[in-house]
Amino acid sequence: MRRVMDRNRLRIALVTNVYYPHVGGIQEHIYHLGIELKKRGHHVKVITGSTGENSAPEGIDVIRIGRVIQYPANRSFSKMTVCFGIKGKMIKIYKKEKFDIVHVHGVLSPFLPLYSHLLSNTTTIQTFHAQFEMSTGYNIFKKLLQKCMKKIDACIAVSNAARNSIAKYLPGDYTIIPNGIDTERFNPKQKRLKKFNGKSPVILFVGRFEPRKGLKYLFLSFNQIIEKIPDAILVVIGEGRLKDYYKSFLSKHALKNIFFEGKVSMEVLPSYFTTCDIFCSPSYTGESFGITLLEALSSGKPVIASDIPGYRTVIKDGYNGVLVPPRKPSAITDAVLRITKDDRLKKRLIDNGLQSVKKYSWKNVSLMIEDFYYKTIKKKKNNSGKIQ
């Protein structure tokens, strides 16, 4: 018989194909969730793959197995952990750690996510983060994944867009619990960067250099913007396989006042948000939520974002941001000019943004997830008749 758990003390495994030093929404989610759970006395460990360079923020112990590889997915590239002998390694980890919760994040792919569920003898939870139109992988492995779904005790989706995407392949009950934001790190009082002083407006983009992020359309829009506002600048944070293409694109179209900042550290990123006047996210697909939108709102900045399902979760058009048709540079231009010229509109968007982002604080979101853990454990215990 397993021990009866104190409600205030759980042993939790947060499982992900990829963790730091790779930067992304899931990594941020897991890190902040883990930190908040530890603050409330839980024992938390991350289980993930090895990337060669295995640095990660302090505060959470990390167990690494196998190797992270890259593969094409969702009009982009995704990563997963492959590991020979994974079954024996996971059994050994589970035997040693005696987790009360195994919480897997991201794509339900072969190897690490799949075996984390199938080999677990405790309560298992899956969070789906992605929005997609179709998935070759889910089609190919559908029968195997349906078998795995029977082993999973409960599922979370970060938005309706994420739930609708996965439910097409794996029908079931999905509880919506959103992503969170570190409202202490991203706030209007963060120090501004001096190097962009004297330029206005400063428009900020943060994201990977992938087609679906729509950066090309922001470049085309910016070419229109500087015709109206010659002192405007566009600051681009990110990296990826399209970097050379984008630089060639800028040269071809003779675009100026655009600054590529590359990969920016977690410590410095909030200052970029504080420094900008407008944040723009022109993605046209593949966004289930939009963590960068929360970062901008929490920093007290007006947001312009594409009118896609995942972004509608966060942005209400005209209330805390402006939604524009995807892949339409002129619409981005019009939104920038409106916000720049209308101080009352800008103030309203900022004030409403700061108010609306409060519910997404990691303290609130982690409490929702913690409560979900206890409810799932209780339900599993009642269904099995066993003490968990």
N, C-alpha and C positions, 0 to 999 in steps of 0.2 A: 504494500500500500504506500502510495506517495504521501509526502507530508501535507498537512493542511496549511495553506498559505495565509500569512498575514496580509491583509488587503494593502498595506503600505509597503510591502516588500515583494517585488517580483524579479525573477531572473529572466532577462529579455535578450533575445538575439534579433538584431536588425540585419537582414540579409540583403545584399545587393550585388549584382554582377560587377559593378565598378564603383569605387570609392575614390577619395582623394589619393594622389595629387590631381587626378582629373576633376575638372570643375563642371558642375551642372546642377540642374534643379533637384534631381533625386539625391545627389550627394549633400546638397544644402539641407534638404528635408530631413534626411537621416541624421545628420550631425546635430541640428538644432533640436530635433525630437529627442535624440539620445541625451543631450545636455539637460533638457528640461526634465526628463524622466529621472535622471540621476539626482537632480536637485530635490526631488521628492522621495529620495531614498531607494530607488530601484537600482538593481545591478544590471548594467547594459554592456553588451559587446557587439561589435560589428563583424560580420562574416562576409568576406569579399575575396576577389581575385588579386593576384599580384601583377603589378605593372612594370616591374623592374626598379623604378624609383617609387618607394612606398611611403613617402612622407605624408603626413596627415595632421590636421589641427589637433592640439592636445585636448585631453578631457575624456576621451572614450578609448578603451582598449580595442584593438583591431586584430582579428584572426584572418590571415591570408592563406588561401590554398589555390593551386592551379595557376593558370596564366590567362590574362585578359587578351582577347583577340577582337579585331574589328570586322564587321560585315555590313553589306548594304541593306538598309531597311527604311521604310517610311520616307522615301525620297531624300534620304540622307544616309549617314552611316551610324550604326549602333555598335555596341560592344557587349561581349559576354565572356564569362569565365569558363574555360575548358580545363578539365582536370582528369588525368588518368588515375584510377583507383579512388575516385571521389566517394564511392559508397563507403569504403572502409574508413576514409578520413572523416567523413561526416558522422559516422557512427561513433568514432573515437571522440570527436568534439562534443557530441551530444551526451555521451556517457560521462565525460569529465565535467561539463558545465551544468548539466541538470536544469536546463531552461524550463521556465513555466510558460513562456510565450516564444514562438518562432514567428517573426513578422517579416515577410519577404516583400521587397519593393521592386517595382518595374515590370519588365516584360516577363511573362511566365515561359521562359525559354528552357531548353534542355540543359543538363548539367546542374549548375549550382542552384538556381531557383527551384527547378523541378525536384531534385533530390532533397533539398531542404524540407520540402513538404512531405515527400513520400517516405522519408526515413525518420521523420519526427514521431515521437511517442507522446507528444504533449499538444497543447492548443496551438493551432497554426492559423495565421492570418495573412492575406495577400492584399497589398495595395497596388492598384493600377493607376499609373500616372499619365499614360500616353493617349493622344488623340490621333486617329488615323482613319483613312477611307477604306483601305483594304490591307490584309496581311498575308503574304505568301506563307510565312512561317506558321501562323495559326491554322491555315488550311492544311498544310502538310502534316502537322503534328496534332491535329484536332482530336483524334481518338485517344492519344496518350494524354493530352492535356485535360480531356474530359474525365479520364480516370483520376488524374491528379486533383481536379476540382472536387471530387467526392471526398478526398482526404482533407481538404481545406475546410476549416470550421467557419470562417467568415471572410467576406471580401469588402474592401473599401475602394472607392474611386474618388479621385481628388476633385472631380467636377462631373456634371451631366455629360459633357462632351467625352470625357474619358470612359464613363459608364456606357454610353451608347456605342462607343467603338468596340469595346471588348464583349459586350452582350450579344453582338451579332454572331460571334464565334462561340462564346461560352455563356449561355443564358444562365441566370441565377439572380440571387438577391445581392444587391450592392448598396452599401451605406455611403452616402456622400460626406466626406470629411475633407475640407479644403487644405491646400498648402498653407504654410505660415510665413511670417515675416519677423525678423529681429528688429522690433521697433526701437530698441535702444541704440542699435548700430546705425540704422537708417532713420535719421531724424533731421529736421531743418537746422539744428544747431551745430551740425558737423562743420569742421573747418573747410572753407572754400579753397580751391586751387588758385594760386596767383597767376599762373602762366596764361590764363585766358582772360585776364582783366582787360577791360576796355573794348571787348567784343560783345555784341549783342544782336540778336539772341544767340545763345549757345544751345544747339540742338544735340541731344545725346542719343546714341544707339548702343545697346549692349547685347551681344549675342554671337553665336558661332557663325562662321562664314559658310553658310549653306544656302542653296537656292530658295528653300521654303521660308527662310527668314526675311526675304523680300528686300534686302539691302539695296539691290540694283534700283528698285523703284524709289527708294529714299534718295539715292544719288540723283536720279532724274528730277525729282521734286526739288532738291536743293539747288539745282541749276536754275530753276525758275525763281526760287526764293531770293538768291543773291542778286537777281536782276532788280528786285524790289527793295531788298535790304542788303546793300553791299558789305556791311560789317558783320553779317551773320556768319557763324562758323558751325561746322558739323564735326562732332567728336565721336569717333568710332572705336569701341572697345570690343575686342574679340580676336579670334584667330581661326584658322581652318584652311581646308584645301583650296578655297577660292580666292585666297589672298592675292596671288599674282594676277588672276583674272580681273579682280576688282581694280587693282592698280593700273592695269592696262586699260580697263574701261574708263577710268578717270582721265587718263592721258588722251584717249581717243576722243572723249567728249569735252576735253579742255576744262575739266571741273577744278575749281580752286577752293581754298578755305576749308579743306577737309583734312582732319588730323587723325591718323591711325595710331592708336595708343597701344595696340597689341594686347597681350594678356596682362590684366591688372590684379594685384593681390587683394585678398579679402579685406585687408586693413585699409587700403587706399580707395577702394571702390566707392564707399559711401561719400567721399569728398567729391567725386565726379558727379554724383547725383545732386549734391548740394550746389555745385558750381553751375550746373546747366539751368537754362530757363524753360526748356521744354524737353520732355522725353518722348521718343517716337519708336514704336515697335510695329513695323510694316509686314510681319509674317502673314502668309496667305494660307497656310495649312499646317497641320502637325502640332498645334498648340492646344494642350488640354486645359491650361489655366493661365500661365503668365506670371511667374514669380517676379520678373523684372518690373512688371506693372506695379506690384505691391511695393517694391523697393522705391520706385519713383513717387508713388502716392505718400508713402511714409516719410519721404524726404521733403514733402511739401512742394511737389512739382506737378504742373499740368501734364496730362498724358494724351498723346494721340496714338491710337492703335487701330489695327484692321478690324473690321466688323466680321469676326469669325466666332463660332460657338464658344471656344475656350476663353476668349477674351471677354465675351459678354458676361461671363461668370463674375468678373471683377469690375469691369467698366460699364457704367450706365450713361449712355450718350447724353451729353449736355449737363449731366449732374456732377460726376467726378472725373470726366474725361471726354474726349471727342472720338467717336468711332467713324472710320472712313472706309469706303469700298476697297477691298483688296486689289493690289496691282494697279492702282490708279494714282499716278504721281500728282496730277492736278488737284486731287482731293486732299492729299497731304499738304500741298502748298497752300490751299485755301484755309485749311485748319490752322496752320502756323500763322498765317497773316491775321486771321480772326483773333487768335489768342494774343498775338503781339500788339495789336491795335486796340483791343478792348480790355482795359484794366479790370472792369467789373466782372467780365466773364472769367478772366484769369484768376481773380481772387475767389470767385465762387467755386471754380473747379478745384483750387488748392484747398480751401476750407472743407469742402465736401469730401475731398480725397482723404484728408487727415482724419476726418470723422469716420469714414467708411472702412478705413484700414484697421481700426482698433480691434474689430472682431477677428482679424487674422493674426493677431499677435501670437507668438509661439507659446506663450503661457496658456492662452485660451485654446488653441488648436491641440496642444499636447494633453490638456485636461480632457478634451473630447475623445482623443485616442486612448488615454488611460481608462476612461470610463467604458469605452468599447471593449478593451481588454477584459475588464472584470465581468461585463455582461456576457461576453463570449465564453469565458471560463465557466461562469455559472450555468449557462445554457448547455455547455458540453457535459458538465457534471450531472445536471438533471436528466439529460438524454441517456447518459451511460450508466447512471446509478452508481458511479464510482467517485471517490474523493480525489479531486485533482490536487 
